[in-house]
Amino acid sequence: MKVYCLCFILVFAGVAYSQTGPQFGPPSAAGRVIADPPTGGVVSPTFSEDELEIIFESLGTIWRAQRESTSVPFENPAPIPELNAADFSEERPFLTPDGLGLYFMRSKGGFFASRKLYYAHRWSPSLSFLTPKEVGIEGVERFNGALGSVSADELTAFLEIVQPDSSSTLPNQTDIALATRSDVSEKFGMWKFLPEISTDNYERGPSIYRDDRNLYFSAVGVGVPGFIYWSVREDKHSPFSPPALVQGINSGGVVNRDPFIAFPGSRLYYVRNNELVFSNRILTATYKIGEGQGLSGRRVRVPIIMNTPEPDAILFDVPVFFNPNLLTLERVIPAPSLGEESVEITLLSQGRYRILYQSQNPLLGDGSDEKVFDLEFLINSGTPPSQIAIASGGTFRLNRITVSPPAESGRVVVEQGPNYPPASIIKIR
């Protein structure tokens, strides 16, 4: 049997790993997320991408609440009547990234219940859900386990599966598995376990981030009441890395469970000693503004560079300032390896712009300098040979988290153009 050490040395499959997980700050105060939770507490919280809606389970009933701002707690949660059937228990909800779809379990019959995975759709967050439909697991009559989460494309369900015949000395030990389908119109097929994550302990509540790479879950072992772990993979077809403890939130004698990572990885919600709390992300990242060279009247590109060890850097907030009499910002060109989910260019004041770029793929996050995008400028006609500073224009952020501004300004070097001899005058008779 595997035992987790309270000094936070991770032991998985009998091997100690030195890999460290993401860093988060201290947990929020009790009541900071939900001011008045139901008597049965909160299980499996899931949030809209703007974090203004929460859906969760409490004693086999699915509840919902809304708020106006992330700076205030949710109040007056209420059951969702169209999802809660009188003869069943509704469990483990998970909201799709667009906020219009909800996956959940429906069970009947006690501990060895006949569980099914259901899906309900709504046309707007302000409207009711339509009649739920069963979506899995195909061919399984007695599903002894629970839903953790569903990938952003809704083709993979991450599950916790009870294995009563396991060799573990823990009763009804659980492991993490995934079930897939080729189209959203189909049911999920039979699950497959993730051997790189599963151990003789209880692995519970697998919560996949919408990039389908970063996975958070809780684990319970002998002498360890509940810690939250993280694992990452290169792409959806690759195995996950050896799990690592999430830094900053785990401590001896405290039960942490049911993690949910909010987009874009900036806040982690979780249940701590039966209270729903959150911790804000702490990350390491350094922006750099590069140099471009060109001629008056021509276009020039200046690279925006980042150095970070974080494995999920996808949202870049870059404010820059330059002399608009000498340069005109034409466009933003994302690095080809990152792809483009969206680009917003906002004029804040004369010569001051904010670029908000969301990539399709994350940076490598290996601690080396990586180009994020190029700023393409037009050097205004008549600009003499000079060096034009591209300076910090405000607050730099990564994944919505404030980081230090670049240590130095970038620049555009306007070069001396070639001197051509006067053209000869040719008289044509």
TIROKOL-653748 format. One record per residue (C-alpha): residue number from 0; residue in three letters; x, y, z. Coordinates in steps of 0.25 Angstrom, whole numbers, plus 5000, padded with zeros to 4 digits. Layout:
N
NUM, ALA, X, Y, Z
...
This chain:
429
0, MET, 5000, 5000, 5000
1, LYS, 5005, 5014, 4996
2, VAL, 5006, 5025, 5007
3, TYR, 5007, 5040, 5005
4, CYS, 5017, 5047, 5013
5, LEU, 5012, 5059, 5020
6, CYS, 5025, 5066, 5017
7, PHE, 5019, 5066, 5003
8, ILE, 5029, 5057, 4996
9, LEU, 5020, 5051, 4985
10, VAL, 5020, 5036, 4984
11, PHE, 5013, 5030, 4972
12, ALA, 5014, 5015, 4968
13, GLY, 5025, 5014, 4978
14, VAL, 5034, 5024, 4972
15, ALA, 5037, 5038, 4978
16, TYR, 5037, 5050, 4968
17, SER, 5043, 5063, 4970
18, GLN, 5033, 5070, 4960
19, THR, 5026, 5082, 4966
20, GLY, 5012, 5086, 4963
21, PRO, 5006, 5100, 4960
22, GLN, 5007, 5110, 4972
23, PHE, 4995, 5116, 4978
24, GLY, 4993, 5126, 4990
25, PRO, 4986, 5123, 5003
26, PRO, 4971, 5118, 5003
27, SER, 4960, 5129, 5004
28, ALA, 4952, 5130, 5017
29, ALA, 4940, 5121, 5019
30, GLY, 4928, 5128, 5013
31, ARG, 4936, 5136, 5002
32, VAL, 4930, 5127, 4991
33, ILE, 4916, 5124, 4996
34, ALA, 4911, 5132, 5007
35, ASP, 4900, 5123, 5011
36, PRO, 4902, 5108, 5006
37, PRO, 4892, 5098, 5007
38, THR, 4892, 5089, 5020
39, GLY, 4897, 5077, 5012
40, GLY, 4910, 5085, 5008
41, VAL, 4916, 5086, 4994
42, VAL, 4921, 5075, 4985
43, SER, 4927, 5076, 4971
44, PRO, 4926, 5091, 4969
45, THR, 4926, 5095, 4954
46, PHE, 4927, 5110, 4949
47, SER, 4924, 5118, 4937
48, GLU, 4936, 5124, 4930
49, ASP, 4934, 5137, 4936
50, GLU, 4932, 5131, 4950
51, LEU, 4919, 5138, 4952
52, GLU, 4910, 5125, 4952
53, ILE, 4913, 5113, 4961
54, ILE, 4906, 5099, 4960
55, PHE, 4908, 5088, 4970
56, GLU, 4903, 5076, 4977
57, SER, 4898, 5075, 4991
58, LEU, 4892, 5063, 4996
59, GLY, 4888, 5057, 4983
60, THR, 4882, 5070, 4978
61, ILE, 4888, 5080, 4968
62, TRP, 4888, 5094, 4972
63, ARG, 4891, 5107, 4965
64, ALA, 4894, 5122, 4969
65, GLN, 4899, 5135, 4962
66, ARG, 4906, 5147, 4966
67, GLU, 4910, 5161, 4959
68, SER, 4925, 5160, 4962
69, THR, 4936, 5151, 4966
70, SER, 4939, 5160, 4978
71, VAL, 4926, 5156, 4985
72, PRO, 4921, 5143, 4989
73, PHE, 4909, 5135, 4983
74, GLU, 4896, 5137, 4991
75, ASN, 4883, 5129, 4991
76, PRO, 4887, 5117, 4984
77, ALA, 4874, 5108, 4980
78, PRO, 4872, 5095, 4974
79, ILE, 4870, 5094, 4959
80, PRO, 4856, 5088, 4957
81, GLU, 4857, 5083, 4943
82, LEU, 4869, 5075, 4946
83, ASN, 4865, 5068, 4959
84, ALA, 4856, 5056, 4958
85, ALA, 4848, 5051, 4970
86, ASP, 4852, 5037, 4969
87, PHE, 4867, 5039, 4966
88, SER, 4879, 5045, 4972
89, GLU, 4886, 5056, 4963
90, GLU, 4901, 5056, 4965
91, ARG, 4914, 5062, 4961
92, PRO, 4911, 5073, 4951
93, PHE, 4921, 5079, 4941
94, LEU, 4918, 5091, 4932
95, THR, 4923, 5093, 4918
96, PRO, 4932, 5105, 4915
97, ASP, 4921, 5112, 4907
98, GLY, 4912, 5111, 4920
99, LEU, 4900, 5104, 4912
100, GLY, 4903, 5090, 4914
101, LEU, 4903, 5082, 4927
102, TYR, 4907, 5068, 4930
103, PHE, 4904, 5060, 4942
104, MET, 4901, 5047, 4948
105, ARG, 4887, 5041, 4952
106, SER, 4886, 5029, 4961
107, LYS, 4876, 5021, 4968
108, GLY, 4878, 5009, 4978
109, GLY, 4887, 5013, 4989
110, PHE, 4902, 5011, 4990
111, PHE, 4902, 5001, 4978
112, ALA, 4893, 5009, 4970
113, SER, 4890, 5008, 4955
114, ARG, 4897, 5021, 4951
115, LYS, 4896, 5027, 4937
116, LEU, 4903, 5040, 4931
117, TYR, 4893, 5050, 4926
118, TYR, 4894, 5063, 4918
119, ALA, 4885, 5075, 4918
120, HIS, 4885, 5087, 4909
121, ARG, 4880, 5102, 4910
122, TRP, 4880, 5113, 4900
123, SER, 4884, 5123, 4910
124, PRO, 4890, 5124, 4924
125, SER, 4877, 5132, 4927
126, LEU, 4868, 5120, 4922
127, SER, 4864, 5107, 4928
128, PHE, 4871, 5094, 4924
129, LEU, 4864, 5085, 4914
130, THR, 4860, 5071, 4917
131, PRO, 4873, 5063, 4921
132, LYS, 4877, 5051, 4912
133, GLU, 4886, 5039, 4915
134, VAL, 4899, 5040, 4909
135, GLY, 4906, 5028, 4915
136, ILE, 4913, 5019, 4919
137, GLU, 4910, 5011, 4906
138, GLY, 4907, 4996, 4910
139, VAL, 4909, 4998, 4925
140, GLU, 4897, 4995, 4934
141, ARG, 4903, 4997, 4948
142, PHE, 4913, 5008, 4947
143, ASN, 4920, 5009, 4960
144, GLY, 4927, 5022, 4960
145, ALA, 4925, 5036, 4958
146, LEU, 4927, 5047, 4947
147, GLY, 4939, 5057, 4949
148, SER, 4939, 5066, 4937
149, VAL, 4937, 5066, 4922
150, SER, 4947, 5072, 4912
151, ALA, 4945, 5085, 4905
152, ASP, 4941, 5078, 4892
153, GLU, 4932, 5069, 4900
154, LEU, 4938, 5056, 4894
155, THR, 4945, 5051, 4907
156, ALA, 4939, 5049, 4921
157, PHE, 4948, 5048, 4932
158, LEU, 4943, 5038, 4943
159, GLU, 4946, 5032, 4957
160, ILE, 4943, 5017, 4957
161, VAL, 4941, 5009, 4969
162, GLN, 4950, 4996, 4969
163, PRO, 4945, 4987, 4980
164, ASP, 4953, 4975, 4976
165, SER, 4966, 4983, 4976
166, SER, 4978, 4978, 4983
167, SER, 4978, 4991, 4991
168, THR, 4976, 4990, 5006
169, LEU, 4966, 5002, 5005
170, PRO, 4952, 4997, 5003
171, ASN, 4945, 5001, 4990
172, GLN, 4958, 5008, 4985
173, THR, 4956, 5018, 4973
174, ASP, 4964, 5020, 4961
175, ILE, 4963, 5031, 4950
176, ALA, 4959, 5027, 4936
177, LEU, 4954, 5033, 4923
178, ALA, 4943, 5030, 4914
179, THR, 4942, 5035, 4900
180, ARG, 4933, 5037, 4888
181, SER, 4935, 5041, 4873
182, ASP, 4923, 5051, 4872
183, VAL, 4915, 5058, 4882
184, SER, 4903, 5052, 4877
185, GLU, 4908, 5038, 4882
186, LYS, 4909, 5032, 4896
187, PHE, 4922, 5031, 4903
188, GLY, 4928, 5017, 4902
189, MET, 4935, 5008, 4912
190, TRP, 4945, 5015, 4921
191, LYS, 4960, 5012, 4921
192, PHE, 4969, 5014, 4933
193, LEU, 4980, 5024, 4934
194, PRO, 4991, 5016, 4939
195, GLU, 5001, 5027, 4940
196, ILE, 4992, 5034, 4951
197, SER, 4985, 5022, 4958
198, THR, 4991, 5016, 4971
199, ASP, 4986, 5008, 4982
200, ASN, 4980, 5021, 4989
201, TYR, 4967, 5028, 4986
202, GLU, 4968, 5037, 4973
203, ARG, 4955, 5045, 4973
204, GLY, 4949, 5057, 4965
205, PRO, 4958, 5058, 4953
206, SER, 4956, 5072, 4947
207, ILE, 4961, 5074, 4933
208, TYR, 4965, 5088, 4929
209, ARG, 4959, 5093, 4916
210, ASP, 4972, 5091, 4909
211, ASP, 4971, 5076, 4911
212, ARG, 4985, 5076, 4916
213, ASN, 4985, 5080, 4931
214, LEU, 4978, 5071, 4941
215, TYR, 4974, 5073, 4955
216, PHE, 4969, 5063, 4965
217, SER, 4969, 5059, 4980
218, ALA, 4975, 5047, 4986
219, VAL, 4973, 5040, 5000
220, GLY, 4982, 5030, 5006
221, VAL, 4985, 5024, 5020
222, GLY, 4989, 5036, 5029
223, VAL, 4986, 5046, 5018
224, PRO, 4972, 5052, 5019
225, GLY, 4972, 5058, 5005
226, PHE, 4982, 5066, 4996
227, ILE, 4980, 5072, 4982
228, TYR, 4990, 5068, 4971
229, TRP, 4992, 5073, 4957
230, SER, 4997, 5066, 4945
231, VAL, 5000, 5071, 4931
232, ARG, 5002, 5064, 4917
233, GLU, 5007, 5069, 4904
234, ASP, 4994, 5067, 4896
235, LYS, 4981, 5059, 4898
236, HIS, 4988, 5047, 4892
237, SER, 5000, 5046, 4901
238, PRO, 5001, 5040, 4915
239, PHE, 5000, 5050, 4927
240, SER, 5012, 5053, 4935
241, PRO, 5015, 5047, 4949
242, PRO, 5005, 5055, 4958
243, ALA, 5011, 5066, 4967
244, LEU, 5005, 5073, 4979
245, VAL, 4998, 5086, 4976
246, GLN, 5007, 5096, 4984
247, GLY, 5002, 5105, 4994
248, ILE, 4989, 5099, 4998
249, ASN, 4992, 5085, 5004
250, SER, 4995, 5083, 5019
251, GLY, 4994, 5072, 5029
252, GLY, 4981, 5069, 5036
253, VAL, 4973, 5077, 5025
254, VAL, 4964, 5071, 5015
255, ASN, 4964, 5077, 5001
256, ARG, 4955, 5071, 4990
257, ASP, 4947, 5074, 4978
258, PRO, 4956, 5084, 4971
259, PHE, 4952, 5093, 4959
260, ILE, 4962, 5101, 4951
261, ALA, 4956, 5114, 4946
262, PHE, 4960, 5119, 4932
263, PRO, 4971, 5123, 4929
264, GLY, 4977, 5115, 4941
265, SER, 4977, 5127, 4950
266, ARG, 4968, 5122, 4961
267, LEU, 4966, 5109, 4968
268, TYR, 4953, 5106, 4975
269, TYR, 4952, 5094, 4984
270, VAL, 4945, 5089, 4996
271, ARG, 4954, 5090, 5009
272, ASN, 4949, 5083, 5022
273, ASN, 4935, 5084, 5016
274, GLU, 4936, 5098, 5012
275, LEU, 4936, 5103, 4998
276, VAL, 4948, 5113, 4996
277, PHE, 4958, 5118, 4986
278, SER, 4973, 5121, 4984
279, ASN, 4979, 5130, 4974
280, ARG, 4990, 5126, 4965
281, ILE, 5004, 5130, 4967
282, LEU, 5013, 5129, 4955
283, THR, 5026, 5133, 4949
284, ALA, 5028, 5140, 4936
285, THR, 5036, 5151, 4930
286, TYR, 5032, 5159, 4918
287, LYS, 5042, 5165, 4908
288, ILE, 5041, 5175, 4897
289, GLY, 5050, 5172, 4886
290, GLU, 5056, 5181, 4874
291, GLY, 5053, 5183, 4860
292, GLN, 5060, 5190, 4849
293, GLY, 5055, 5197, 4837
294, LEU, 5054, 5209, 4827
295, SER, 5045, 5221, 4828
296, GLY, 5032, 5218, 4821
297, ARG, 5034, 5203, 4822
298, ARG, 5028, 5193, 4832
299, VAL, 5036, 5187, 4843
300, ARG, 5033, 5176, 4853
301, VAL, 5036, 5176, 4868
302, PRO, 5035, 5163, 4876
303, ILE, 5029, 5161, 4889
304, ILE, 5036, 5150, 4897
305, MET, 5033, 5142, 4909
306, ASN, 5041, 5134, 4919
307, THR, 5033, 5125, 4928
308, PRO, 5033, 5111, 4934
309, GLU, 5018, 5110, 4934
310, PRO, 5011, 5099, 4926
311, ASP, 4998, 5107, 4922
312, ALA, 5002, 5121, 4917
313, ILE, 4992, 5124, 4907
314, LEU, 4986, 5138, 4911
315, PHE, 4996, 5150, 4909
316, ASP, 4992, 5164, 4913
317, VAL, 5003, 5174, 4907
318, PRO, 5001, 5189, 4909
319, VAL, 5011, 5197, 4901
320, PHE, 5014, 5212, 4898
321, PHE, 5022, 5219, 4887
322, ASN, 5022, 5232, 4879
323, PRO, 5010, 5232, 4870
324, ASN, 5017, 5243, 4861
325, LEU, 5028, 5233, 4857
326, LEU, 5021, 5219, 4857
327, THR, 5007, 5214, 4854
328, LEU, 5003, 5200, 4860
329, GLU, 4998, 5192, 4848
330, ARG, 4995, 5178, 4854
331, VAL, 4999, 5167, 4863
332, ILE, 5005, 5154, 4857
333, PRO, 5004, 5142, 4866
334, ALA, 5016, 5132, 4867
335, PRO, 5012, 5121, 4857
336, SER, 5014, 5110, 4867
337, LEU, 5004, 5117, 4877
338, GLY, 4992, 5119, 4867
339, GLU, 4982, 5130, 4869
340, GLU, 4969, 5128, 4877
341, SER, 4967, 5143, 4878
342, VAL, 4974, 5157, 4877
343, GLU, 4969, 5170, 4883
344, ILE, 4976, 5183, 4880
345, THR, 4971, 5194, 4889
346, LEU, 4975, 5209, 4888
347, LEU, 4976, 5214, 4902
348, SER, 4981, 5228, 4899
349, GLN, 4990, 5234, 4888
350, GLY, 5001, 5225, 4886
351, ARG, 4997, 5215, 4897
352, TYR, 4991, 5202, 4893
353, ARG, 4987, 5189, 4900
354, ILE, 4988, 5176, 4893
355, LEU, 4981, 5164, 4898
356, TYR, 4985, 5151, 4891
357, GLN, 4979, 5137, 4894
358, SER, 4987, 5126, 4887
359, GLN, 4982, 5113, 4883
360, ASN, 4994, 5105, 4888
361, PRO, 5002, 5108, 4901
362, LEU, 5016, 5112, 4902
363, LEU, 5026, 5101, 4904
364, GLY, 5028, 5107, 4918
365, ASP, 5042, 5101, 4919
366, GLY, 5049, 5114, 4924
367, SER, 5055, 5119, 4911
368, ASP, 5051, 5131, 4903
369, GLU, 5039, 5129, 4894
370, LYS, 5033, 5138, 4884
371, VAL, 5018, 5141, 4887
372, PHE, 5015, 5150, 4875
373, ASP, 5021, 5161, 4867
374, LEU, 5016, 5176, 4867
375, GLU, 5016, 5181, 4853
376, PHE, 5018, 5196, 4851
377, LEU, 5019, 5205, 4840
378, ILE, 5030, 5215, 4841
379, ASN, 5024, 5228, 4837
380, SER, 5029, 5235, 4825
381, GLY, 5040, 5245, 4828
382, THR, 5044, 5239, 4841
383, PRO, 5059, 5241, 4841
384, PRO, 5069, 5231, 4845
385, SER, 5067, 5229, 4860
386, GLN, 5064, 5219, 4871
387, ILE, 5049, 5219, 4875
388, ALA, 5046, 5213, 4889
389, ILE, 5035, 5203, 4891
390, ALA, 5032, 5205, 4905
391, SER, 5023, 5199, 4916
392, GLY, 5009, 5205, 4915
393, GLY, 5002, 5199, 4928
394, THR, 5000, 5186, 4935
395, PHE, 5006, 5173, 4928
396, ARG, 4998, 5160, 4931
397, LEU, 4999, 5146, 4928
398, ASN, 4986, 5137, 4929
399, ARG, 4980, 5150, 4936
400, ILE, 4991, 5150, 4947
401, THR, 4999, 5162, 4948
402, VAL, 5014, 5160, 4946
403, SER, 5026, 5170, 4946
404, PRO, 5027, 5179, 4934
405, PRO, 5039, 5177, 4924
406, ALA, 5052, 5182, 4931
407, GLU, 5056, 5190, 4918
408, SER, 5048, 5196, 4907
409, GLY, 5049, 5191, 4893
410, ARG, 5052, 5199, 4881
411, VAL, 5050, 5201, 4866
412, VAL, 5064, 5205, 4859
413, VAL, 5061, 5214, 4847
414, GLU, 5072, 5212, 4838
415, GLN, 5079, 5221, 4828
416, GLY, 5073, 5218, 4814
417, PRO, 5082, 5216, 4802
418, ASN, 5086, 5229, 4794
419, TYR, 5083, 5227, 4780
420, PRO, 5090, 5237, 4769
421, PRO, 5080, 5246, 4762
422, ALA, 5073, 5240, 4751
423, SER, 5079, 5243, 4737
424, ILE, 5070, 5251, 4728
425, ILE, 5069, 5244, 4714
426, LYS, 5064, 5252, 4703
427, ILE, 5056, 5244, 4693
428, ARG, 5055, 5250, 4679
